[in-house]
Amino acid sequence: MIQRIQSIWLFLAAFTLILMLFLPVASKEIGGTESAIYTSGLFQIIAGKAGSPFKIISFLPLLITNIAVAIICFINIFNFRKRSFQKRFAILSIVLIGGFAFWCSIYAKKLPGGIEGATFGIGAYLPALAILFIVLAIFGINKDERLIRSAERLR
């Protein structure tokens, strides 16, 4: 009924998850070759050669999961007429993002030489930021529910 701040929080959560497509989760340099894990795959950049990074391994299931979770957060914006459903859908999104983050950590172990000595990129922290945005959206939904209950008491 009242669509306010939770739309912004849910949009920011979806945008944050879309940013994960373009930002590295983890990277590591071994012998002049830098390897980076993105949600789309393992990329390698050879030092001294001009050019773009090339994909070594593709992580298609992780990529599909990343896009699906971002779409779920975006679709939840339009459930504003059913606040209780929107809140349950947001909690489901939090669980899915948590599982997605765990899955990203498993794929990060596919760096050459393991995860030891790797530097974590900003993509490793974006799922936590998306969860924070969804929690703030849940607070906004609860605030709207309280406002509507108080308005109904006045009738």
C-alpha positions as CSV (number, residue, x, y, z in Angstrom):
1,M,0.0,0.0,0.0
2,I,2.6,2.5,1.0
3,Q,5.7,2.2,-1.1
4,R,8.6,4.1,0.3
5,I,12.1,3.5,1.5
6,Q,12.1,-0.3,1.2
7,S,12.0,0.1,-2.6
8,I,15.3,2.0,-2.5
9,W,16.9,-0.6,-0.2
10,L,15.8,-3.5,-2.4
11,F,17.0,-1.8,-5.5
12,L,20.4,-1.1,-3.9
13,A,20.6,-4.8,-2.9
14,A,19.8,-5.8,-6.5
15,F,22.3,-3.3,-7.8
16,T,25.0,-4.6,-5.4
17,L,24.5,-8.1,-6.6
18,I,24.7,-7.0,-10.3
19,L,28.0,-5.2,-9.4
20,M,29.4,-8.7,-8.4
21,L,29.3,-9.6,-12.1
22,F,32.0,-7.0,-12.8
23,L,34.1,-6.9,-9.7
24,P,36.6,-9.6,-8.6
25,V,35.9,-11.8,-5.6
26,A,39.6,-12.8,-5.1
27,S,42.9,-12.4,-6.9
28,K,46.3,-13.9,-6.6
29,E,49.6,-13.3,-8.4
30,I,52.0,-16.2,-9.0
31,G,55.2,-15.8,-11.0
32,G,54.1,-12.7,-13.0
33,T,50.7,-14.1,-13.7
34,E,47.7,-12.7,-12.0
35,S,44.6,-14.8,-11.6
36,A,41.3,-13.4,-10.5
37,I,38.0,-15.0,-9.6
38,Y,34.8,-13.4,-10.9
39,T,31.3,-14.9,-10.6
40,S,31.6,-15.7,-14.3
41,G,34.9,-17.6,-14.1
42,L,38.6,-17.7,-13.4
43,F,40.5,-15.0,-15.4
44,Q,44.2,-14.8,-16.0
45,I,46.4,-11.8,-16.9
46,I,50.0,-12.4,-17.9
47,A,52.3,-9.6,-16.9
48,G,54.3,-7.9,-19.6
49,K,51.7,-8.7,-22.3
50,A,49.3,-6.0,-23.3
51,G,45.8,-7.2,-23.5
52,S,42.7,-8.0,-21.7
53,P,42.4,-10.9,-19.3
54,F,41.3,-14.2,-20.7
55,K,39.0,-16.7,-19.2
56,I,40.5,-20.0,-18.0
57,I,37.5,-21.7,-16.4
58,S,33.9,-20.7,-16.7
59,F,31.6,-20.8,-13.6
60,L,28.2,-20.9,-15.4
61,P,26.2,-22.1,-12.4
62,L,27.6,-19.4,-10.1
63,L,26.9,-16.8,-12.8
64,I,23.3,-18.0,-13.2
65,T,22.9,-17.9,-9.4
66,N,24.2,-14.4,-9.2
67,I,21.8,-13.1,-11.8
68,A,18.9,-15.1,-10.3
69,V,19.4,-13.7,-6.8
70,A,19.7,-10.1,-8.2
71,I,16.5,-10.6,-10.2
72,I,14.7,-11.9,-7.1
73,C,15.7,-8.8,-5.1
74,F,14.5,-6.6,-8.0
75,I,11.2,-8.4,-8.4
76,N,10.6,-8.1,-4.6
77,I,10.3,-4.3,-5.1
78,F,6.9,-4.8,-6.9
79,N,5.4,-6.9,-4.1
80,F,4.6,-3.8,-2.1
81,R,0.8,-4.5,-2.0
82,K,1.4,-7.7,-0.1
83,R,3.7,-6.6,2.7
84,S,3.8,-9.9,4.6
85,F,4.7,-11.7,1.4
86,Q,7.3,-9.1,0.6
87,K,8.9,-9.6,4.0
88,R,9.0,-13.4,3.6
89,F,10.5,-13.0,0.1
90,A,13.1,-10.7,1.6
91,I,14.0,-13.3,4.2
92,L,14.3,-15.9,1.4
93,S,16.6,-13.5,-0.4
94,I,18.8,-13.2,2.6
95,V,19.1,-17.0,2.8
96,L,19.8,-17.2,-0.9
97,I,22.5,-14.5,-0.7
98,G,24.1,-16.3,2.2
99,G,24.2,-19.5,0.2
100,F,25.6,-17.7,-2.8
101,A,28.3,-16.1,-0.7
102,F,29.3,-19.5,0.6
103,W,29.3,-20.9,-2.9
104,C,31.6,-18.0,-4.0
105,S,34.0,-18.9,-1.2
106,I,34.1,-22.5,-2.5
107,Y,34.9,-21.3,-6.0
108,A,37.5,-18.9,-4.7
109,K,39.5,-22.0,-3.7
110,K,40.0,-22.7,-7.4
111,L,42.7,-20.0,-7.6
112,P,46.0,-21.5,-8.7
113,G,47.9,-22.4,-5.6
114,G,44.8,-22.2,-3.4
115,I,43.3,-19.3,-1.5
116,E,46.4,-18.8,0.8
117,G,48.0,-15.5,0.0
118,A,45.1,-14.3,-2.1
119,T,43.7,-10.8,-1.8
120,F,40.0,-10.5,-1.6
121,G,38.4,-8.0,-3.9
122,I,35.4,-5.8,-3.3
123,G,33.2,-8.5,-4.8
124,A,33.9,-10.7,-1.7
125,Y,32.2,-8.1,0.5
126,L,29.2,-7.2,-1.7
127,P,27.0,-10.1,-0.6
128,A,27.2,-8.8,3.0
129,L,26.3,-5.3,1.8
130,A,23.3,-6.7,-0.1
131,I,22.1,-8.6,3.0
132,L,22.4,-5.3,5.0
133,F,20.3,-3.5,2.4
134,I,17.6,-6.2,2.6
135,V,17.5,-6.1,6.4
136,L,17.0,-2.3,6.1
137,A,14.2,-3.0,3.6
138,I,12.6,-5.3,6.2
139,F,12.7,-2.6,8.8
140,G,11.0,-0.3,6.3
141,I,8.3,-2.9,5.6
142,N,7.7,-3.3,9.4
143,K,7.4,0.5,9.8
144,D,4.8,0.6,7.0
145,E,2.8,-2.2,8.7
146,R,2.8,-0.3,12.0
147,L,1.7,2.9,10.3
148,I,-1.2,1.1,8.5
149,R,-2.3,-0.6,11.7
150,S,-2.4,2.7,13.6
151,A,-4.3,4.3,10.7
152,E,-6.9,1.5,10.8
153,R,-7.4,2.0,14.6
154,L,-8.3,5.6,14.0
155,R,-11.2,4.6,11.7
